[in-house]
Each structure stands twice: as structure tokens, then as C-alpha cells.
């Protein structure tokens, strides 16, 4: 996962996570990345300062400004590492929540996913929420046909 600082054409700053830099490029090209404040799809990367802490600097690094302003002494994490861990836990929790919602509210069509999605897209079957399995080639083919698909979030603990 990679986090980018982004800015829309109306100078709203926000952050978003992407699976890779190529995933970001693809989503921006398809106008899937929008400003959460105004909804603009004209988004570009903003300048970001890297968070690198050398051996000598450990324990002396200052938390990012937004954490320093928003945190109260009782709730303040013990440095940037703890803040990142808290953000990662929150992200994982949200991804699990999203995945659980999809599994609960959609039909698992398994390996028939590409065929079912096409049938619904072309009006041969009634639209309904589905999920299933598709190879990267099948997913690309669906996207090329204008059929919107997204991968289900997979978390590290799902692979164990």
C-alpha cells in the first residue's frame, strides 16, 4: 500500500491509499479518484515529505503537524511509529468492515464472476450485487468493456 498526499483543482488537500503507484495512475485516468470535499476528479499528487528516521534520530522524531494538533495528551500516541500503527489498524479495520459488508450483502458467484458480470452489464440478467473470482486478464477484459469491477480487499491475516 502507498499513501499519497493529493490536491484537487480547487486547492483542497487530502490523502488517499493505493495498492501501488500504477493503481493510482489507473484510477486517476478513469476519474475514480475524487476530492472528498468538493467531488472534483481533477486531482494530482501534492508534495510529500518522506518519513525516514535513522538510528540516531529514533525517539526524537516529531509527529506530523496534524497529529500534534488533533491529539490530546491522554490519547497521544508515543511517536510517529505508534501513529502509523494506529492508522494501519484503522485502515485494516475499515477494509475488513467493507469486505464483510460485501460478503454479507452480495452473491458469491465463484469462478462464474466474469460471465455473470457481463450478463448483467448487457441486460441478459437482472442486476444484483455479486462477488467472485476472476483472473487478472478477465478483470482487465471486463474493465475494457466498460464493466466496473473492483478487487475485494485482502488482509494479511486472510492469507494465514
ABEGO torsion letter per residue (X at the ends): XBBBBBBBAAGBBBBBBBABAAAAAAAAAAGABBBAAAGBABBBBBBBBBBBBBAAABGABBBBAAAAAABBAAABBAEAAAAAAAAAAAAAAAAAAAAAAAAAABBBAEAAAAAAAAAAAAGABBBBBBBEBBBAAAAAAAAAAGBBBBBBBBBAAAAX
